[in-house]
Amino acid sequence: MKNWRGLIRNSTIRYLDHSGKKTFHHKPYSALTSFAVDDVLALFVNGITTPAVRLWVHPDTVVLGIPDARLPYIDEGVQLLAARGYHVVVRNSGGLAVALDAGVLNISLVLPGVKHVSIYDCYEAMVGFVKYLLRDLTDSIETYEIVGSYCPGDYDLSIDGRKFAGISQRRVKDGAAIQIYLDVEGKGVERAELIRDFYNIALKNDETNFEFPKVDPSKMASLSELLGMRLTVGDMKERVVNALQEISEEVVSSDFSDAEAAQFEKRYAQMVKRNEGIAGLQ
């Protein structure tokens, strides 16, 4: 396993804070937009060999995985989410359904030159980075699949058996976007109850070739709940900036170049097409 600092550290790191954006290049800034943006960053990161870190927050959104879109009663499931005030997007990276809201901070770590870097090392880089962000608050973060959580996987982040974060990864040519959602504040149980109810409606009791999670809300919590302290998305954003300044000589913020903007239009169109045909997505 490669050292996480070895993968992330660079003399320069590009930093993009998209957490408060309403529009991006004349498009509404939804989670759909975010996945197109990460594709572009992964596509171009090799040309400048500078890692990028992007922060994003989307209010009341459920991001579905590709298998979720094939649930037997997906239309009913999406209607349930819409009735509860949630927008729905099918992402282009791995994983299953997750709930986003104003208390969830998403971090995208975009790395160049990953052709000869394993998927697992990229996951470990994100795990190491998050542990570094929280090193003064806890040393109890563990990484293993939390059975009963939503979007379960080997790289679930938990404290005392309760999950607060999950990671997915998207590779485009020789770049990788490693994406993590961090339940920072609010009630993790309520988010889990939402996803549990979605699966109850969208799957019912049908048998499928894919095994969907049986969500147990008691297996999930926010960082604030787990640490027993008030921790906000704003606090975590500040920790990210401080960490980047500590591991690099320069942190630069820059908008998309003309070439990146042109590619964004293509990637955004692909995301729109991916989401066609799912009731309630448009």
N, C-alpha and C positions, 0 to 999 in steps of 0.2 A: 504494500500500500504506500502510495506517495504521500509525503507530508503535505497537509492542506496549505500551508504557507508557500510551499514550493510551487503549487499550482496557481495560487491567487496572487502572490506577491509580484509586483512589477514596479519599475521606477515611476510609472504613471498608471493610474486607474481612472477609467471613465465612470462618472457617477451621474445617474439620471433619476431625479425624484419626480415621479409621475403620480404621486399619491393624491394630489389635489386637483388633477386636471379634469376638465369637463369636456374638452374637445382636443383632438390631435390631428393636425393637417386636414382640417375641415371635416373630420369624422367625429361622431360622438365617442367619448372615451369610455367604452364599456370593456368588460373582460375579453370580449371578442377582439377589440382593438389591441389589448395587451398581448395576446398571443401572437398577433401579426407583428407587433413591435419586436418581441423577443426573437422571432424568426429572422428579422432583418439584422438585429444586432449579432446573432450567431453567424449569419451569412457574411457580414462585413468585418467581424472582429479579427479575422486572419489577415486582412489587408493592412491593419494597423498594429497587429500583435499586442494590443492593449486590452487587458481584461475590462469588463464593464460590470457594474452593479446597478441594478434598477429597482426602485421601490414603487409598489403600486397598491392601491386600496380601491375596492369597488363596493358600493353600498348594496346590500341585500341581493346577492347574486348566488345562484347555485351553478357551479361548473361541473358539467358531466364529462365522464370519460367516454371513449368510443364504444365500449361494450354497453354502457348505460343507454346509449341511443338505440340499441337493439332490444331493449326490454319489451316484453309482449304487450304491455299496456302503457307504453311511454307517453302517449298523448294524455292519458288520465293523470299520470304522474306530473307532467308539466303543468297541467291545468290546476292541480293541487298547489304546486309551488307558486303559480301566478296568483291564485286566490289568496295566498298568504303574503303577497307583495314582493315576490322574488322574480328577478329576471333569470333567464336560463341560457347558458352557452355550452356548446360541446367543444372541448379543447382538442388540440392536435398533439398533445404530449401524453405520456402514459398516465395510468391511474384511473380512479373512479370518482364518483360524486363527492364534492366538497362544498361547504357553505362558506361564503364570504360575506362580510359586512364591515361597517366602519371600525370594528374592533379587531379586525384581522389584517395584519401586515404581510404582504407578499414581497419576497425578495427574489430577484432573478440574478443569478451569477452567471455571466457569459464569458466563457473561456476559449481562447484560440488554441490551435495546434493540438487538438485532442485525438487525432487520427490514431496515435499509438498510446493513448491514455484510456484505460478501461472505464466502462460505465460506472463501476463500483468506486474507483478512485475519485471520479467526479462527484458522486454522492458523498463520499467521505470528506471531500473538500468543503461541501456545504455544511455537513455536520460539524466539522472542526471550526468553521467560521461562526456558526451559531453558538457553539460552546464558548468561543472566545468572546462573543458579544455579552454573554451572561456570566462570565467567569467570576465576577465579584459577588454575584447573587446566589449561585448554586454550583455545586460540583456533582449533582445527583442526576444529571441528564443521561438517559440510557437510550440505546438505539436497537430496537428489535420490533417485530410485528406485534401490534396490540390487537389481539383477536377481540372483536366486538366493536372496534372503532370503524368509522367510515373511511373509505379509501385506504385500507390496511396494506402495509408493505414492510419489507425488511428494514427500511430506513424511517420508520415511525420514530419520532422523538417523544419521550415520555419522562415523567417524574412519578415515582411510586406507582407505576403501572397505569397511569392515566395519560393519554396522548394529548399533546398540545400542538403538534406540527407534523406535516407530511411533505415528502419531496417527490417531484417528478423531473423528468429530463427529456429534452428535445435536442436532437443533433441535426445540424444543417451543414452539409459539406464537412469542413474540418473545424467547425465551431460547435460548441454545446451551450445550451441554456439550461442551467439547473435551477429549478423553481421550487421555492418552499413557501407554504402558507404557515404563518405563526398566529395562533389564537392568542392574542395579547391580552385583551380585556373583554369583559362581558361574560356570559355563561356558556361554557362549552357544552353543558348538558342540553340546553335549548337548541343549539345548532345540531347536535346529534339527534335530538327528537325529530327535527325537521327532516333530516335525511332518512331516518328510520321510517317515518310516515310516507315519504316519497317511495321507498322501496316496497312498502306494504301495498301501496296502490298500483305501482307500475309493474310489480312482479306478481302480486297476489300469491297464490300457492302453486303457480305453474312450475314445471321442471324445465330447466334450460341447460344448454351445454356449458355455459359459463356460470361459475359459482359467485353469486353476489353476496356481499357481507350481510350478516344478521347483526344489525347495529344495536349495541347496548349502551345507552347514553351515559351510564355510570363510568364507562371506560374513557371518557373524554372530559377535558377541563381547559380553561384558559391559563396562561402563565400567571396572571394576577391571582387567580384562585389557588394555583399550586404553590406559589411562593408566599401567599398570605400577605400581599402588599399591593399597593396601587401602582400599577405599571401601565402606561398608556402607549398607544401607537406612536405618539410624538416622542416619548422617551426612547423607544426602540429605534426610531429614525436617527435620533441624536447619537445613539450608541453605534449605529452603522457608520455614520460619518466619522466619528472619533476613531473607530477601528481602522477604517481605510487610511486615515491620516497616519496611523501608527505603523501600518505595514507597507506603506508606499512613500515615495518622495514627493509625489504630486497627485492631487485629486482634481480632475478637470471635469467640467460640465459643459456639454455641447449639444446643440440641437442636431437633428438629422441633416446630413449633407444632401445635396440634390440627388445624388445616386441612391442614397438610402431612402429618400422620400419617394423616388420612383419605384423602388423595390417594395416599399411599404404598400403602395397602391395595389400591387399584384398580390402580395401576401394577404392583405385585407380582403380582397375579392375571393381568395381561396377560402378564407375563414367564413365568409358569408355563404359561399356555396356549400361548405361542410355543414352549415347549420340550416340549410334549406330542408323543408319537409318535416321539421319537428314542430308540432303545434305550439304556438305561443312564443316562438323564439324571435320573430320579427316584430 
